[in-house]
Amino acid sequence: MQQTFKLRKFTPKDLERVTYINRVCLPENYVDYFFMDLYERFPETFIVAEENGEIVGYIMCRIETGLSNFGFGGFIKKGHIVSIAVMPEHRRKGIGHALVTKAMEGMHLYNAKQCFLEVRVTNTPAISLYKKLGFKITRTIHGYYSDGEDAYLMSREL
Ligand SMILES: CC(C)(COP(=O)(O)OP(=O)(O)OC[C@H]1O[C@@H](n2cnc3c(N)ncnc32)[C@H](O)[C@@H]1OP(=O)(O)O)[C@@H](O)C(=O)NCCC(=O)NCCS
């Protein structure tokens, strides 16, 4: 199938549209400062997908230092996917897959060795996407979300 979307890095003028997509697609919403802080610190991993000149999806990440998610290897840099969403009418066209792939390329530039994220245990579309990208469930975090739902921690080597 012909790819109809384009990926590019987030810029400040995209903030309003990205926060809109975040509110439409996810219960976890953030103040503008939170988005801008991630953009300023990690611009290579804040990516938007555009179709016909309109942003239809985004991914934003943070680089952290911590223990390996696979129980060996000591302290390393890890790329943390903080938020990803694609507008409902643009799903199942490969945009989510492309956004994660592009963000992982950016994580390499920050010298991250692993990539990880939290996902609701009932979020089958997202879990399927991450499995397809080679992520494994490395832990269950009980009561992670504010409504009490558990999260899977999913991780992969970069
Ligand atoms: C998760 C999300 C980002 C996926 O975006 P997307 O652009 O639809 O994903 P893609 O088209 O790249 O899908 C890639 C693969 O993921 C899997 N997948 C995606 N959506 C799926 C679904 N609804 N059911 C089953 N598998 C699914 C499939 O394996 C798919 O490949 P295929 O279409 O060839 O079968 C999107 O559903 C979304 O924005 N959800 C709401 C926000 C959210 O839950 N974010 C994640 C929080 S952790």
The ligand as a Gaussian input file, in Angstrom:
#p B3LYP/6-31G(d) Opt

LIG

0 1
 C       -1.643000       2.207000      19.573000
 C       -1.751000       3.125000      18.333000
 C       -0.743000       4.272000      18.492000
 C       -1.382000       2.300000      17.095000
 O       -1.317000       3.183000      15.984000
 P       -1.597000       2.700000      14.484000
 O       -1.102000       3.774000      13.595000
 O       -3.016000       2.280000      14.322000
 O       -0.659000       1.409000      14.392000
 P       -0.134000       0.711000      13.049000
 O       -1.088000       0.911000      11.924000
 O        1.274000       1.124000      12.813000
 O       -0.178000      -0.821000      13.483000
 C        0.967000      -1.645000      13.427000
 C        0.609000      -3.030000      13.945000
 O        0.163000      -2.956000      15.309000
 C       -0.864000      -3.927000      15.517000
 N       -2.143000      -3.239000      15.783000
 C       -2.410000      -1.919000      15.691000
 N       -3.701000      -1.673000      16.014000
 C       -4.263000      -2.871000      16.293000
 C       -5.563000      -3.273000      16.678000
 N       -6.569000      -2.380000      16.813000
 N       -5.801000      -4.587000      16.906000
 C       -4.810000      -5.493000      16.768000
 N       -3.549000      -5.183000      16.381000
 C       -3.269000      -3.880000      16.148000
 C       -0.959000      -4.719000      14.223000
 O       -0.011000      -5.768000      14.312000
 C       -0.524000      -3.676000      13.212000
 O       -0.044000      -4.231000      12.026000
 P       -1.115000      -4.599000      10.843000
 O       -2.004000      -3.397000      10.655000
 O       -0.225000      -4.884000       9.681000
 O       -1.874000      -5.791000      11.342000
 C       -3.181000       3.666000      18.158000
 O       -4.090000       2.582000      18.237000
 C       -3.589000       4.714000      19.178000
 O       -3.318000       5.907000      19.024000
 N       -4.260000       4.285000      20.265000
 C       -4.743000       5.210000      21.287000
 C       -3.594000       5.786000      22.089000
 C       -2.796000       4.681000      22.762000
 O       -3.337000       3.694000      23.253000
 N       -1.473000       4.875000      22.823000
 C       -0.556000       3.909000      23.403000
 C       -0.448000       4.117000      24.860000
 S        0.772000       3.026000      25.559000

